[in-house]
Amino acid sequence: MDAFVRLIACVAMAAALVDDPARLSRTRVPLTGSSARIDRLAEWIKAAELHEPGTKDAWAARVNAWTDAQVGLLWIDANVLAQITRSPDRAGFTVRPYARSQTTTIRYSPDELHRMRVLACAVIGALDDLRCTQLNAQDEIDDELRQVARLAARSGDGDNDFLRRAAILHADVAMLMSESAEPVKSTGDVGPRRIRARTNDGVAMEIGQTAPHWELARMLLDSVRPRGVVTPAPARDDMVRRWYRATAAWMQLRSLYDTNHLDRARAIFPNDADILFLSACQHETYAGPPIQSVLESMVVPSGMRLNVAGERSELRQAEALFRRALAARPAMAEARLRYGRVLFLLGRDADAAAELRKALAALDDRQLRYFGELFLGAVETARRDVDAARDAYGRAAELYPAAQSPHIALSELARRRGDRAGALREMLIAVGPGGDIGRADPWWSYFVAQARNADHLMEDLRQSFRHEP
C-alpha cells in the first residue's frame, strides 16, 4: 500500500469526549429555579430574537460571556420555557437531564413561574391574548422584550421561529466567538457539558470544558413542530435539516469534530444523503493516523471516554455510512469516490477499483478526479498491475502538474521495477526547483474537501433569519 495514501495533513482537531453512563447516574440535578436564572433567561430570549445572524454583535458577546455552568442551567430553563409556550396552563414541569433516561421535576416559586409565563407571552408574540393580558404581560416587560414580541407576532409561527433563531444564535456563538476552556470538573453538571480534546499532528495538546452551545442548540431544534401538529417533529422541518448539514460541514472544514452532533442529525434524518455523507467522512478521518495516535497517548479524565474507535472499526463505520449515502443518492459520485478509498483501506481491492472507476466516470471536478486517480493508482499497485497504476498516477500528475503525490508514487513504482534513474527523475520532480517539497498539493486538503461549501451553506441558512429593516 502506498504510504501517501495513509497520510493526512497536520491539523488541529477538537473531538468531544463524552460522559460514562455510570457517572451520569450519580449527577445531581437542582429541583428549583432561581430569580437570577429567570433574569438570564430573559436576556437569552432577547439575544435569540435580536441577534443579527453571522455577526459578532453585542447579543452574541453577551451570551458568549456566560460560563459553561450558566449555559448548562439555561438548558434546563429553556426546556421548561418551551413547555410553557406549548401548554400555558401547565403547572408541573419535568425535564430529562442531558444524556439520561430518567426525568426530573423542576420547581419554581410562584413569582418565578409568573415571570416564566410572561416571558412565554413575548416569545410567541401573544401579549394581547386574554391569558397574557391577565398576566399583565405588556406592562411587566421592557422595550426590548416588546420588540421580541412584535417580531414573533410578525413571523406567525408560534414559538418555532424563536427556537430556530435561538439555534442560530448558539451556533454563531460557538463558531464566531472565542472559545475559552475551563478545567474539567469532577462533579456532575446540571445540563449538558462539553469536553474538548484538542490535538495537533496526532499529539494530545489540551483537554478542557467549554460552554455547551451546540448541545443547547440541538435541544431547541428537537422541539420544532410543523403547523397544526401537537408534538415536536423536527424531521419534517427543512430548516432543521439545513442547520445540521451546514453546521456539520462548518465543523469538518475546520477539523473540529463532534460525533454527537452527527449522531443526532442521523437520528432525525436517517436517510438524508448529505448527512450520511458527512458522517461517513468523519469516521474516515477518525481512522487516520493523527486521530488514531491520540487514542494511544491521550489521558482521559476520570468518568469520561473518547468516542473514537480503533482504525478498523472506524473504517467499517465509514464504509457502512458511505453505502447508505449512495443508497439514498446513487448519483453522489463524491461519496462513491471516498467509498472506494475506504474499501481499499479495508483490503477489498477489487471492489475498490470498481467503485473508483465508476466514480471517475461520473466526476468532472478537477480536484475530485485528482483524488480518484491517486486512489486508483494505489489500488492498482496493490493488485500488482503496474501499468494501470502508472497510468492512473500519470493522469493525476496531468491534472495538477505541481503536485508532489503522483510523482512520489511514480518514483516508488520505478524503484520497484529497478529503474533507479526513473525513480530519481520522478523524485526530483516531486521535490521541485530549490527543494520546494511544500508547494501546493490538493491531497493535503482531502480530509476537509468534503466541506468546501460549508461557508456558503451557513450564509444561505443565516440569510433567511436576518431581520428586515
One Martini backbone bead per residue (centre of mass of N, CA, C, O) as a GRO file, in nm:
protein
  469
    1MET     BB    1   0.095   0.036   0.024
    2ASP     BB    2   0.084   0.355  -0.015
    3ALA     BB    3   0.185   0.592   0.199
    4PHE     BB    4   0.019   0.852   0.115
    5VAL     BB    5  -0.268   0.725   0.161
    6ARG     BB    6  -0.220   0.731   0.496
    7LEU     BB    7  -0.215   1.024   0.503
    8ILE     BB    8  -0.226   1.342   0.683
    9ALA     BB    9  -0.270   1.636   0.763
   10CYS     BB   10  -0.171   1.877   0.969
   11VAL     BB   11  -0.391   1.916   1.246
   12ALA     BB   12  -0.649   2.066   1.420
   13MET     BB   13  -0.836   1.882   1.677
   14ALA     BB   14  -1.178   1.854   1.795
   15ALA     BB   15  -1.300   1.619   2.036
   16ALA     BB   16  -1.547   1.487   2.195
   17LEU     BB   17  -1.629   1.402   2.506
   18VAL     BB   18  -1.780   1.154   2.716
   19ASP     BB   19  -1.992   1.031   2.936
   20ASP     BB   20  -2.045   0.803   3.158
   21PRO     BB   21  -2.319   0.648   3.279
   22ALA     BB   22  -2.225   0.622   3.577
   23ARG     BB   23  -2.185   0.926   3.623
   24LEU     BB   24  -2.473   1.024   3.552
   25SER     BB   25  -2.622   0.869   3.787
   26ARG     BB   26  -2.470   1.077   4.006
   27THR     BB   27  -2.605   1.328   3.913
   28ARG     BB   28  -2.707   1.628   4.005
   29VAL     BB   29  -3.035   1.795   4.022
   30PRO     BB   30  -3.196   2.072   4.027
   31LEU     BB   31  -3.537   2.155   4.148
   32THR     BB   32  -3.484   2.468   4.130
   33GLY     BB   33  -3.507   2.783   4.080
   34SER     BB   34  -3.422   3.135   3.990
   35SER     BB   35  -3.399   3.468   3.954
   36ALA     BB   36  -3.130   3.477   3.795
   37ARG     BB   37  -3.223   3.275   3.576
   38ILE     BB   38  -3.458   3.447   3.467
   39ASP     BB   39  -3.286   3.682   3.380
   40ARG     BB   40  -3.120   3.518   3.177
   41LEU     BB   41  -3.358   3.425   3.006
   42ALA     BB   42  -3.439   3.708   2.909
   43GLU     BB   43  -3.170   3.770   2.766
   44TRP     BB   44  -3.182   3.529   2.574
   45ILE     BB   45  -3.437   3.606   2.421
   46LYS     BB   46  -3.323   3.863   2.303
   47ALA     BB   47  -3.079   3.741   2.161
   48ALA     BB   48  -3.226   3.541   1.973
   49GLU     BB   49  -3.404   3.769   1.822
   50LEU     BB   50  -3.171   4.020   1.785
   51HIS     BB   51  -2.971   3.873   1.647
   52GLU     BB   52  -2.726   3.889   1.394
   53PRO     BB   53  -2.659   3.681   1.170
   54GLY     BB   54  -2.304   3.637   1.143
   55THR     BB   55  -2.233   3.804   1.408
   56LYS     BB   56  -2.045   4.000   1.664
   57ASP     BB   57  -2.250   4.096   1.858
   58ALA     BB   58  -2.372   4.189   2.164
   59TRP     BB   59  -2.541   3.932   2.202
   60ALA     BB   60  -2.323   3.722   2.155
   61ALA     BB   61  -2.128   3.831   2.373
   62ARG     BB   62  -2.314   3.783   2.614
   63VAL     BB   63  -2.339   3.475   2.585
   64ASN     BB   64  -2.028   3.416   2.579
   65ALA     BB   65  -1.986   3.512   2.890
   66TRP     BB   66  -2.096   3.262   2.978
   67THR     BB   67  -2.079   2.994   3.145
   68ASP     BB   68  -2.105   2.660   3.133
   69ALA     BB   69  -2.305   2.647   3.374
   70GLN     BB   70  -2.508   2.859   3.272
   71VAL     BB   71  -2.578   2.711   3.010
   72GLY     BB   72  -2.675   2.453   3.150
   73LEU     BB   73  -2.914   2.593   3.299
   74LEU     BB   74  -3.053   2.701   3.048
   75TRP     BB   75  -3.136   2.425   2.941
   76ILE     BB   76  -3.360   2.394   3.155
   77ASP     BB   77  -3.527   2.665   3.120
   78ALA     BB   78  -3.579   2.637   2.813
   79ASN     BB   79  -3.737   2.376   2.835
   80VAL     BB   80  -3.968   2.495   3.006
   81LEU     BB   81  -4.051   2.724   2.819
   82ALA     BB   82  -4.148   2.537   2.591
   83GLN     BB   83  -4.378   2.416   2.762
   84ILE     BB   84  -4.535   2.683   2.807
   85THR     BB   85  -4.588   2.765   2.509
   86ARG     BB   86  -4.764   2.495   2.466
   87SER     BB   87  -4.863   2.499   2.798
   88PRO     BB   88  -4.979   2.757   2.979
   89ASP     BB   89  -5.135   2.583   3.226
   90ARG     BB   90  -4.901   2.459   3.331
   91ALA     BB   91  -4.760   2.343   3.656
   92GLY     BB   92  -4.574   2.104   3.566
   93PHE     BB   93  -4.215   2.005   3.538
   94THR     BB   94  -4.018   1.815   3.311
   95VAL     BB   95  -3.677   1.685   3.284
   96ARG     BB   96  -3.430   1.545   3.079
   97PRO     BB   97  -3.140   1.494   3.141
   98TYR     BB   98  -2.860   1.483   2.989
   99ALA     BB   99  -2.814   1.157   2.880
  100ARG     BB  100  -3.083   1.063   3.025
  101SER     BB  101  -3.374   0.867   3.124
  102GLN     BB  102  -3.454   1.034   3.360
  103THR     BB  103  -3.681   1.232   3.506
  104THR     BB  104  -3.724   1.578   3.627
  105THR     BB  105  -3.841   1.791   3.858
  106ILE     BB  106  -3.930   2.136   3.818
  107ARG     BB  107  -3.916   2.416   4.043
  108TYR     BB  108  -4.112   2.709   4.113
  109SER     BB  109  -4.196   2.989   4.209
  110PRO     BB  110  -4.460   3.191   4.167
  111ASP     BB  111  -4.294   3.430   4.059
  112GLU     BB  112  -4.123   3.271   3.853
  113LEU     BB  113  -4.360   3.152   3.693
  114HIS     BB  114  -4.480   3.419   3.609
  115ARG     BB  115  -4.234   3.513   3.445
  116MET     BB  116  -4.233   3.278   3.247
  117ARG     BB  117  -4.512   3.340   3.123
  118VAL     BB  118  -4.441   3.619   3.020
  119LEU     BB  119  -4.211   3.529   2.835
  120ALA     BB  120  -4.387   3.346   2.658
  121CYS     BB  121  -4.555   3.575   2.536
  122ALA     BB  122  -4.317   3.702   2.383
  123VAL     BB  123  -4.221   3.458   2.213
  124ILE     BB  124  -4.525   3.432   2.064
  125GLY     BB  125  -4.670   3.713   2.029
  126ALA     BB  126  -4.919   3.736   2.289
  127LEU     BB  127  -4.994   4.005   2.460
  128ASP     BB  128  -5.318   4.026   2.368
  129ASP     BB  129  -5.398   3.794   2.502
  130LEU     BB  130  -5.585   3.701   2.756
  131ARG     BB  131  -5.374   3.552   2.927
  132CYS     BB  132  -5.161   3.790   2.909
  133THR     BB  133  -5.336   4.016   3.028
  134GLN     BB  134  -5.377   3.872   3.303
  135LEU     BB  135  -5.052   3.893   3.351
  136ASN     BB  136  -4.946   4.178   3.256
  137ALA     BB  137  -4.723   4.161   3.027
  138GLN     BB  138  -4.692   4.441   2.892
  139ASP     BB  139  -4.590   4.581   3.181
  140GLU     BB  140  -4.348   4.354   3.260
  141ILE     BB  141  -4.186   4.456   3.017
  142ASP     BB  142  -3.958   4.560   2.805
  143ASP     BB  143  -3.872   4.693   2.505
  144GLU     BB  144  -3.720   4.445   2.398
  145LEU     BB  145  -3.953   4.240   2.451
  146ARG     BB  146  -4.154   4.388   2.269
  147GLN     BB  147  -3.990   4.341   2.015
  148VAL     BB  148  -4.001   4.038   2.026
  149ALA     BB  149  -4.310   4.019   2.003
  150ARG     BB  150  -4.340   4.157   1.728
  151LEU     BB  151  -4.163   3.954   1.568
  152ALA     BB  152  -4.325   3.703   1.642
  153ALA     BB  153  -4.596   3.796   1.521
  154ARG     BB  154  -4.488   3.824   1.228
  155SER     BB  155  -4.423   3.519   1.179
  156GLY     BB  156  -4.667   3.318   1.269
  157ASP     BB  157  -4.503   3.048   1.439
  158GLY     BB  158  -4.484   3.085   1.716
  159ASP     BB  159  -4.198   2.920   1.858
  160ASN     BB  160  -4.033   2.825   1.610
  161ASP     BB  161  -3.872   3.076   1.529
  162PHE     BB  162  -3.723   3.101   1.797
  163LEU     BB  163  -3.581   2.826   1.800
  164ARG     BB  164  -3.420   2.877   1.543
  165ARG     BB  165  -3.275   3.138   1.635
  166ALA     BB  166  -3.136   3.015   1.883
  167ALA     BB  167  -2.965   2.814   1.720
  168ILE     BB  168  -2.814   3.030   1.561
  169LEU     BB  169  -2.686   3.171   1.799
  170HIS     BB  170  -2.522   2.928   1.918
  171ALA     BB  171  -2.364   2.877   1.664
  172ASP     BB  172  -2.228   3.155   1.648
  173VAL     BB  173  -2.083   3.143   1.917
  174ALA     BB  174  -1.919   2.884   1.846
  175MET     BB  175  -1.792   3.002   1.567
  176LEU     BB  176  -1.714   3.329   1.630
  177MET     BB  177  -1.623   3.297   1.914
  178SER     BB  178  -1.430   3.276   2.169
  179GLU     BB  179  -1.289   2.989   2.323
  180SER     BB  180  -1.317   2.882   2.656
  181ALA     BB  181  -1.135   2.681   2.882
  182GLU     BB  182  -1.199   2.464   3.141
  183PRO     BB  183  -1.169   2.274   3.381
  184VAL     BB  184  -1.246   1.964   3.459
  185LYS     BB  185  -1.507   1.845   3.627
  186SER     BB  186  -1.589   1.603   3.872
  187THR     BB  187  -1.860   1.705   3.891
  188GLY     BB  188  -2.178   1.726   3.822
  189ASP     BB  189  -2.393   1.849   3.592
  190VAL     BB  190  -2.687   1.955   3.481
  191GLY     BB  191  -2.653   1.979   3.208
  192PRO     BB  192  -2.467   1.995   2.967
  193ARG     BB  193  -2.136   1.891   2.867
  194ARG     BB  194  -1.822   2.011   2.721
  195ILE     BB  195  -1.552   1.821   2.589
  196ARG     BB  196  -1.226   1.911   2.488
  197ALA     BB  197  -1.003   1.771   2.238
  198ARG     BB  198  -0.686   1.883   2.157
  199THR     BB  199  -0.499   1.848   1.856
  200ASN     BB  200  -0.159   1.791   1.703
  201ASP     BB  201  -0.033   1.576   1.500
  202GLY     BB  202  -0.133   1.338   1.710
  203VAL     BB  203  -0.127   1.532   1.967
  204ALA     BB  204  -0.203   1.593   2.280
  205MET     BB  205  -0.279   1.926   2.420
  206GLU     BB  206  -0.599   1.950   2.522
  207ILE     BB  207  -0.828   1.959   2.809
  208GLY     BB  208  -1.169   2.090   2.817
  209GLN     BB  209  -1.430   2.302   2.932
  210THR     BB  210  -1.728   2.401   2.760
  211ALA     BB  211  -1.980   2.551   2.632
  212PRO     BB  212  -2.310   2.405   2.543
  213HIS     BB  213  -2.421   2.521   2.259
  214TRP     BB  214  -2.483   2.276   2.079
  215GLU     BB  215  -2.671   2.127   2.275
  216LEU     BB  216  -2.883   2.351   2.297
  217ALA     BB  217  -2.954   2.370   1.998
  218ARG     BB  218  -3.057   2.079   1.966
  219MET     BB  219  -3.284   2.093   2.174
  220LEU     BB  220  -3.449   2.315   2.033
  221LEU     BB  221  -3.495   2.160   1.759
  222ASP     BB  222  -3.655   1.921   1.891
  223SER     BB  223  -3.924   2.127   1.927
  224VAL     BB  224  -4.001   2.135   1.650
  225ARG     BB  225  -4.312   2.211   1.468
  226PRO     BB  226  -4.561   2.185   1.280
  227ARG     BB  227  -4.833   2.298   1.168
  228GLY     BB  228  -5.090   2.152   1.362
  229VAL     BB  229  -4.887   2.015   1.559
  230VAL     BB  230  -4.832   1.892   1.877
  231THR     BB  231  -4.573   1.745   1.824
  232PRO     BB  232  -4.263   1.711   1.774
  233ALA     BB  233  -4.101   1.748   1.420
  234PRO     BB  234  -3.798   1.795   1.290
  235ALA     BB  235  -3.807   1.609   1.027
  236ARG     BB  236  -4.027   1.831   0.892
  237ASP     BB  237  -3.781   2.044   0.891
  238ASP     BB  238  -3.574   2.212   0.680
  239MET     BB  239  -3.400   2.384   0.870
  240VAL     BB  240  -3.285   2.155   1.038
  241ARG     BB  241  -3.137   2.015   0.811
  242ARG     BB  242  -2.963   2.261   0.725
  243TRP     BB  243  -2.825   2.302   0.996
  244TYR     BB  244  -2.678   2.032   1.013
  245ARG     BB  245  -2.526   2.047   0.749
  246ALA     BB  246  -2.377   2.320   0.793
  247THR     BB  247  -2.241   2.268   1.073
  248ALA     BB  248  -2.092   2.007   1.000
  249ALA     BB  249  -1.926   2.133   0.772
  250TRP     BB  250  -1.790   2.352   0.937
  251MET     BB  251  -1.635   2.163   1.124
  252GLN     BB  252  -1.476   2.004   0.901
  253LEU     BB  253  -1.327   2.246   0.770
  254ARG     BB  254  -1.186   2.284   1.082
  255SER     BB  255  -1.134   2.019   1.238
  256LEU     BB  256  -1.421   1.984   1.402
  257TYR     BB  257  -1.532   1.720   1.605
  258ASP     BB  258  -1.878   1.572   1.643
  259THR     BB  259  -2.044   1.294   1.705
  260ASN     BB  260  -2.319   1.385   1.831
  261HIS     BB  261  -2.416   1.566   1.604
  262LEU     BB  262  -2.446   1.339   1.381
  263ASP     BB  263  -2.614   1.143   1.540
  264ARG     BB  264  -2.860   1.331   1.561
  265ALA     BB  265  -2.902   1.380   1.262
  266ARG     BB  266  -2.961   1.076   1.194
  267ALA     BB  267  -3.203   1.039   1.384
  268ILE     BB  268  -3.377   1.246   1.217
  269PHE     BB  269  -3.204   1.180   0.926
  270PRO     BB  270  -3.151   0.867   0.812
  271ASN     BB  271  -3.180   0.942   0.468
  272ASP     BB  272  -2.967   1.163   0.438
  273ALA     BB  273  -2.711   1.203   0.224
  274ASP     BB  274  -2.543   1.438   0.346
  275ILE     BB  275  -2.527   1.334   0.639
  276LEU     BB  276  -2.407   1.059   0.572
  277PHE     BB  277  -2.154   1.166   0.434
  278LEU     BB  278  -2.035   1.328   0.675
  279SER     BB  279  -2.022   1.088   0.865
  280ALA     BB  280  -1.827   0.918   0.697
  281CYS     BB  281  -1.594   1.125   0.688
  282GLN     BB  282  -1.542   1.127   0.991
  283HIS     BB  283  -1.462   0.825   1.016
  284GLU     BB  284  -1.234   0.839   0.814
  285THR     BB  285  -1.066   1.035   0.984
  286TYR     BB  286  -1.053   0.865   1.250
  287ALA     BB  287  -0.869   0.640   1.098
  288GLY     BB  288  -0.636   0.814   1.112
  289PRO     BB  289  -0.329   0.862   1.249
  290PRO     BB  290  -0.372   1.128   1.420
  291ILE     BB  291  -0.613   1.007   1.579
  292GLN     BB  292  -0.506   0.725   1.664
  293SER     BB  293  -0.261   0.830   1.831
  294VAL     BB  294  -0.436   0.953   2.059
  295LEU     BB  295  -0.541   0.688   2.185
  296GLU     BB  296  -0.245   0.620   2.302
  297SER     BB  297  -0.186   0.918   2.463
  298MET     BB  298  -0.444   0.989   2.600
  299VAL     BB  299  -0.564   1.139   2.900
  300VAL     BB  300  -0.856   1.063   3.053
  301PRO     BB  301  -1.084   1.162   3.240
  302SER     BB  302  -1.261   1.078   3.489
  303GLY     BB  303  -1.567   0.956   3.354
  304MET     BB  304  -1.448   0.931   3.061
  305ARG     BB  305  -1.473   0.921   2.693
  306LEU     BB  306  -1.359   0.844   2.377
  307ASN     BB  307  -1.552   0.869   2.067
  308VAL     BB  308  -1.318   0.663   1.943
  309ALA     BB  309  -1.216   0.421   1.747
  310GLY     BB  310  -1.066   0.208   1.578
  311GLU     BB  311  -0.964   0.180   1.265
  312ARG     BB  312  -1.148  -0.056   1.164
  313SER     BB  313  -1.408   0.050   1.287
  314GLU     BB  314  -1.414   0.323   1.138
  315LEU     BB  315  -1.411   0.205   0.853
  316ARG     BB  316  -1.674   0.046   0.878
  317GLN     BB  317  -1.851   0.289   0.934
  318ALA     BB  318  -1.787   0.440   0.675
  319GLU     BB  319  -1.881   0.224   0.478
  320ALA     BB  320  -2.179   0.213   0.570
  321LEU     BB  321  -2.241   0.520   0.521
  322PHE     BB  322  -2.172   0.535   0.223
  323ARG     BB  323  -2.379   0.323   0.140
  324ARG     BB  324  -2.626   0.485   0.238
  325ALA     BB  325  -2.580   0.736   0.065
  326LEU     BB  326  -2.599   0.581  -0.210
  327ALA     BB  327  -2.886   0.477  -0.166
  328ALA     BB  328  -3.008   0.771  -0.151
  329ARG     BB  329  -2.764   0.865  -0.379
  330PRO     BB  330  -2.628   0.724  -0.652
  331ALA     BB  331  -2.503   1.005  -0.791
  332MET     BB  332  -2.277   1.029  -0.559
  333ALA     BB  333  -1.958   1.051  -0.650
  334GLU     BB  334  -1.801   1.140  -0.396
  335ALA     BB  335  -1.891   0.902  -0.222
  336ARG     BB  336  -1.773   0.683  -0.410
  337LEU     BB  337  -1.482   0.766  -0.387
  338ARG     BB  338  -1.456   0.721  -0.075
  339TYR     BB  339  -1.554   0.435  -0.075
  340GLY     BB  340  -1.315   0.322  -0.235
  341ARG     BB  341  -1.097   0.395  -0.030
  342VAL     BB  342  -1.210   0.231   0.210
  343LEU     BB  343  -1.200  -0.042   0.073
  344PHE     BB  344  -0.894  -0.042   0.044
  345LEU     BB  345  -0.830  -0.018   0.355
  346LEU     BB  346  -0.994  -0.305   0.391
  347GLY     BB  347  -0.885  -0.495   0.135
  348ARG     BB  348  -1.094  -0.433  -0.122
  349ASP     BB  349  -0.969  -0.400  -0.421
  350ALA     BB  350  -1.179  -0.472  -0.639
  351ASP     BB  351  -1.407  -0.293  -0.530
  352ALA     BB  352  -1.249  -0.030  -0.536
  353ALA     BB  353  -1.193  -0.015  -0.840
  354ALA     BB  354  -1.489  -0.009  -0.929
  355GLU     BB  355  -1.575   0.249  -0.774
  356LEU     BB  356  -1.361   0.444  -0.889
  357ARG     BB  357  -1.437   0.419  -1.187
  358LYS     BB  358  -1.728   0.511  -1.151
  359ALA     BB  359  -1.662   0.789  -1.035
  360LEU     BB  360  -1.480   0.899  -1.268
  361ALA     BB  361  -1.710   0.885  -1.486
  362ALA     BB  362  -1.884   1.124  -1.309
  363LEU     BB  363  -1.650   1.326  -1.294
  364ASP     BB  364  -1.553   1.699  -1.325
  365ASP     BB  365  -1.382   1.753  -1.089
  366ARG     BB  366  -1.053   1.803  -1.055
  367GLN     BB  367  -0.994   1.728  -0.761
  368LEU     BB  368  -1.155   1.460  -0.753
  369ARG     BB  369  -1.000   1.324  -0.983
  370TYR     BB  370  -0.732   1.327  -0.844
  371PHE     BB  371  -0.806   1.145  -0.614
  372GLY     BB  372  -0.901   0.905  -0.784
  373GLU     BB  373  -0.625   0.848  -0.923
  374LEU     BB  374  -0.465   0.796  -0.671
  375PHE     BB  375  -0.633   0.556  -0.565
  376LEU     BB  376  -0.616   0.381  -0.814
  377GLY     BB  377  -0.310   0.354  -0.809
  378ALA     BB  378  -0.300   0.209  -0.534
  379VAL     BB  379  -0.475  -0.032  -0.609
  380GLU     BB  380  -0.302  -0.132  -0.854
  381THR     BB  381  -0.053  -0.181  -0.687
  382ALA     BB  382  -0.181  -0.397  -0.502
  383ARG     BB  383  -0.256  -0.572  -0.775
  384ARG     BB  384   0.006  -0.559  -0.971
  385ASP     BB  385  -0.070  -0.315  -1.181
  386VAL     BB  386   0.156  -0.116  -1.307
  387ASP     BB  387   0.034   0.019  -1.558
  388ALA     BB  388  -0.229   0.122  -1.426
  389ALA     BB  389  -0.089   0.286  -1.209
  390ARG     BB  390   0.076   0.473  -1.393
  391ASP     BB  391  -0.166   0.596  -1.540
  392ALA     BB  392  -0.308   0.719  -1.294
  393TYR     BB  393  -0.074   0.898  -1.197
  394GLY     BB  394  -0.045   1.052  -1.463
  395ARG     BB  395  -0.327   1.185  -1.456
  396ALA     BB  396  -0.280   1.336  -1.193
  397ALA     BB  397  -0.035   1.503  -1.295
  398GLU     BB  398  -0.198   1.653  -1.517
  399LEU     BB  399  -0.395   1.801  -1.325
  400TYR     BB  400  -0.126   1.848  -1.115
  401PRO     BB  401   0.192   1.928  -1.189
  402ALA     BB  402   0.286   2.043  -0.884
  403ALA     BB  403   0.236   1.787  -0.753
  404GLN     BB  404   0.379   1.527  -0.554
  405SER     BB  405   0.229   1.251  -0.521
  406PRO     BB  406   0.252   1.119  -0.807
  407HIS     BB  407   0.571   1.122  -0.815
  408ILE     BB  408   0.621   0.949  -0.570
  409ALA     BB  409   0.471   0.703  -0.681
  410LEU     BB  410   0.637   0.676  -0.947
  411SER     BB  411   0.906   0.634  -0.804
  412GLU     BB  412   0.826   0.369  -0.664
  413LEU     BB  413   0.768   0.208  -0.920
  414ALA     BB  414   1.051   0.234  -1.040
  415ARG     BB  415   1.203   0.098  -0.808
  416ARG     BB  416   1.058  -0.180  -0.833
  417ARG     BB  417   1.181  -0.212  -1.138
  418GLY     BB  418   1.489  -0.088  -1.124
  419ASP     BB  419   1.449   0.232  -1.192
  420ARG     BB  420   1.658   0.462  -1.081
  421ALA     BB  421   1.633   0.698  -1.276
  422GLY     BB  422   1.325   0.725  -1.266
  423ALA     BB  423   1.303   0.766  -0.961
  424LEU     BB  424   1.476   1.026  -0.950
  425ARG     BB  425   1.315   1.196  -1.146
  426GLU     BB  426   1.046   1.198  -0.989
  427MET     BB  427   1.163   1.311  -0.724
  428LEU     BB  428   1.259   1.582  -0.842
  429ILE     BB  429   0.978   1.673  -0.920
  430ALA     BB  430   0.860   1.664  -0.636
  431VAL     BB  431   1.056   1.865  -0.506
  432GLY     BB  432   1.165   2.072  -0.690
  433PRO     BB  433   1.267   2.373  -0.708
  434GLY     BB  434   1.470   2.415  -0.437
  435GLY     BB  435   1.311   2.203  -0.257
  436ASP     BB  436   0.977   2.240  -0.294
  437ILE     BB  437   0.785   2.028  -0.107
  438GLY     BB  438   0.548   2.250   0.000
  439ARG     BB  439   0.377   2.264  -0.226
  440ALA     BB  440   0.092   2.241  -0.375
  441ASP     BB  441  -0.154   1.985  -0.269
  442PRO     BB  442  -0.466   1.854  -0.265
  443TRP     BB  443  -0.426   1.621  -0.063
  444TRP     BB  444  -0.409   1.807   0.203
  445SER     BB  445  -0.746   1.859   0.167
  446TYR     BB  446  -0.917   1.597   0.182
  447PHE     BB  447  -1.037   1.611   0.496
  448VAL     BB  448  -1.208   1.896   0.388
  449ALA     BB  449  -1.340   1.884   0.098
  450GLN     BB  450  -1.641   1.800   0.174
  451ALA     BB  451  -1.662   2.121   0.310
  452ARG     BB  452  -1.623   2.360   0.090
  453ASN     BB  453  -1.946   2.469   0.126
  454ALA     BB  454  -1.999   2.572   0.422
  455ASP     BB  455  -2.017   2.885   0.408
  456HIS     BB  456  -2.254   2.888   0.212
  457LEU     BB  457  -2.454   2.733   0.389
  458MET     BB  458  -2.453   2.934   0.626
  459GLU     BB  459  -2.542   3.186   0.472
  460ASP     BB  460  -2.808   3.073   0.368
  461LEU     BB  461  -2.928   3.023   0.649
  462ARG     BB  462  -2.904   3.314   0.773
  463GLN     BB  463  -3.058   3.492   0.571
  464SER     BB  464  -3.357   3.399   0.666
  465PHE     BB  465  -3.284   3.550   0.973
  466ARG     BB  466  -3.289   3.835   0.877
  467HIS     BB  467  -3.385   4.137   0.951
  468GLU     BB  468  -3.588   4.362   0.849
  469PRO     BB  469  -3.612   4.709   0.854
   0.00000   0.00000   0.00000
